[in-house]
Amino acid sequence: MRLPSELARRDNNFNALRMLGAVAIVFAHGYNITSGRVESEDPVEALVYASGFRALDLFFIFSGFLVTASLLQRRDGVRFWVSRGLRLFPALLVVSVAIVVVIGPLNTDLPLADYVLSGETWLYPLVTGLTTYPDMPLPGVFEAQPVAGAVNVLIWTLRYELILYAGVFLAFCCGLLTHERAFAAAFAVLLLSYGALTSLTDLRDQIAFVDHAAHFSVSFAFGAFVWVFRRVIPLSAGLMLAGWAGAWLLAGTPLSDLARIAAAGYSFFWLAFLPAGWLRRYNRLGDYSYGLYIVHWPIAQTLHANVPDLPPVLIGLSSLALSLPLAVASWHVVEKPCLACVDDVTRLVKRAVSRPSGTEAAAEALPPRTRPADPALPSRKT
């Protein structure tokens, strides 16, 4: 197989794979919520956590690929930011309001009147829904849980998504995305910087932001790399197996993380363009992965808070069953209608940005004979 030269939205399995990734994260959080940890020596629990981390890689790799494709195909900076904003924030804001109105009253340890009258309560949807800040608490909510006070902490990844949007837009403005050699050089510099950061410093161990930014940057850039060089990248099961063999051989070395990203990323694209007609039918449903991602954590926390003896697998299954209808509603009621408005909002933004200044507007409003002469043109008398 070869990657397509142009991206057909329905002729791939991106939606299905992202949905599977979101489901893997739901089950990983079932264990995370009950234990308060993200790693374990238990082989089953460790496998669940590993699948959740690989699912995050999938999201960032596909995001790098799709966002780069959209930017290069349309070459419209205003539309790029409008579409990115409408993809992330409307659904996040709605979910944040629902958390305040529904999840908070069900789980707060405070008297309901104190919860409702607290300024922190009504500040939550603004801070969380408009800035992607993940650590904003709600008064008395989930304070006794293993992951204490975490109302919707999983949206911590969205800040890195926004940073990487800015990075790819800057690369586009500098011409790096439109010149293959320049992009390859920039990608090589990123990999070298990542290697030096990992092997020569302990910053990734000491500062979580540095660790996550480094890892997600490489994942996102890998997706962008695949789009830029799509015409020369073959997709084969043999190369996919070779990639995983290389990742296994490099395990425990400073290159292990890079090897896993490359092996997993190549596998994701092989699966995304696998010519399986029956799998393509999922595209008729919609893209429910984002809604499931941003809504399931507070539901899982609520389940554990009210039924603390519920096993992690059942928390995962129950939160998935409760979250999926909400994710479907989010797509059809919020996300899809907002995305349908991208072109209209883009035109409004461009019109507002290009609106003439007050002096120019006044001059345009004058009758043609009384308009001031353009000083850059000679008058008729001369």
Disulfide bonds with the S-S distance in Angstrom:
none
